[in-house]
Amino acid sequence: MKEIKLEKSQESSATPNKKELIEILAKAYGKKLDPNDPKMLQAAEAFLVTNAGKAYAFTKVYGVSLEFCPNNQSLINAMNTYKRKAKNSIALGKIYYRDGYDLQLGQKRFKHTGQQLTKGLDDMLVGLRKEHKRDPKGKCKESIQALKSLAMVYSG
């Protein structure tokens, strides 16, 4: 099995390895999971990629609100808090969006290049910008609430 290779980044300090992720998953599921089981290692890697990718994408998604409400201090504070609490996941997600990922999960293989991931995210941002043009205040208010919720998720 291919190990996750992380580049050291100024944005990132410690990121859990796959065995640590299995411990996290075990707590979440309330059962003991074998950290040496290849299937568990695959699941932990998939969890890591998914979580990190979403964490990074949220900075872009809710960053659209900052484009439309650049002086909204509540939005700025919510984004800064989220980035601080999720910094390790965001930094790892940024690497996946740059380099892509190649996962084996059971018999299925999931592979995307960084270019594919970035294009998908960019396409989604086009639609979000259109929504913000129709209702900038409402969308910015939604973003504040979402970022506050995300900061709580990553504070743990």
C-alpha positions in Angstrom: 0.0 0.0 0.0 1.2 3.4 -0.9 1.9 5.7 2.1 0.6 9.2 2.1 3.5 11.5 1.4 3.2 15.0 2.8 5.3 17.9 1.9 6.2 20.1 4.9 4.5 23.4 4.6 4.6 26.6 6.7 0.8 26.4 6.8 0.9 22.9 8.3 2.3 21.4 11.4 1.2 17.9 12.5 -1.2 16.0 10.4 -2.4 12.6 11.6 -1.0 9.5 9.9 -3.2 6.7 8.7 -2.9 4.7 12.0 -3.9 7.7 14.0 -6.8 8.2 11.7 -7.9 4.7 12.3 -8.0 5.5 16.0 -10.1 8.5 15.3 -12.5 6.4 13.1 -12.6 3.8 15.9 -13.7 6.4 18.4 -16.3 7.8 15.9 -17.7 4.3 15.3 -17.4 3.2 18.9 -15.6 0.0 18.0 -12.0 -1.3 18.0 -10.4 -1.2 14.5 -7.2 -3.0 13.7 -4.6 -0.4 12.6 -2.7 -3.0 10.7 -5.7 -4.2 8.6 -5.0 -3.1 5.0 -8.7 -2.3 4.5 -8.7 0.0 7.5 -5.6 1.7 6.2 -7.3 2.2 2.9 -10.4 3.6 4.6 -8.3 5.9 6.8 -6.5 7.3 3.7 -9.8 7.8 1.9 -11.2 9.6 5.0 -8.1 11.8 5.1 -8.2 12.7 1.4 -11.9 13.5 1.6 -11.7 15.5 4.8 -8.7 17.5 3.7 -10.1 18.2 0.2 -13.4 19.5 1.7 -11.5 21.6 4.2 -9.5 23.3 1.5 -12.5 23.7 -0.8 -14.5 25.4 1.9 -11.9 28.2 2.0 -12.7 28.8 -1.7 -16.4 28.3 -1.5 -16.9 30.7 1.4 -14.1 32.9 0.0 -16.7 33.9 -2.7 -18.7 35.6 0.0 -15.6 37.6 0.9 -15.5 38.8 -2.7 -19.1 40.1 -2.5 -18.9 41.3 1.2 -15.3 42.4 1.6 -15.9 44.7 4.5 -18.2 42.4 6.5 -16.2 42.0 9.7 -18.3 39.1 11.0 -17.5 37.2 7.8 -13.8 38.0 7.9 -13.6 36.9 11.6 -15.5 33.6 10.8 -13.2 32.8 7.9 -10.1 33.6 9.9 -11.3 31.4 12.8 -12.1 28.5 10.5 -8.7 28.8 8.8 -7.0 28.8 12.1 -8.8 25.8 13.5 -8.7 23.7 10.3 -5.2 24.8 9.2 -3.7 21.3 9.1 -6.6 19.9 7.0 -6.7 22.9 4.7 -2.9 22.6 4.1 -3.2 19.0 3.2 -6.2 19.6 1.0 -4.2 22.3 -0.8 -1.6 19.6 -1.6 -4.3 17.2 -3.0 -5.7 20.0 -5.1 -2.2 20.7 -6.4 -1.0 17.1 -6.9 -4.1 15.0 -7.0 -4.6 11.7 -5.3 -4.7 8.0 -6.1 -6.7 5.8 -3.7 -7.5 2.1 -3.6 -10.6 1.4 -1.6 -11.5 -2.3 -1.7 -11.7 -3.2 -5.4 -12.3 0.3 -6.5 -9.6 2.8 -7.5 -10.2 6.6 -7.2 -7.7 8.8 -9.0 -7.9 12.5 -9.8 -5.2 14.9 -10.8 -4.9 18.2 -9.1 -5.9 19.8 -12.3 -9.2 17.8 -12.4 -10.0 18.7 -8.8 -9.2 22.4 -9.3 -11.3 22.6 -12.5 -14.3 21.0 -10.7 -14.0 23.4 -7.8 -13.6 26.4 -10.2 -16.7 25.4 -12.1 -18.6 25.3 -8.8 -17.4 28.7 -7.9 -18.8 30.2 -11.1 -22.2 29.1 -10.0 -21.7 30.4 -6.5 -20.7 33.8 -7.9 -24.0 34.0 -9.8 -25.9 33.2 -6.6 -24.1 35.9 -4.7 -24.9 38.4 -7.4 -28.6 37.8 -6.9 -28.5 37.9 -3.1 -25.1 39.0 -1.7 -26.2 39.9 1.8 -28.2 36.6 2.2 -25.3 34.5 0.9 -22.8 36.2 3.1 -25.0 35.7 6.1 -25.3 32.0 5.2 -21.5 31.8 4.8 -20.9 33.3 8.3 -23.1 30.6 9.8 -21.5 27.8 7.8 -18.0 29.0 8.7 -18.9 29.1 12.4 -20.2 25.6 12.2 -17.1 24.4 10.4 -14.8 26.0 13.0 -16.6 24.0 15.7 -16.2 20.8 13.7 -12.4 21.4 13.4 -11.9 22.6 16.9 -11.9 19.2 18.3 
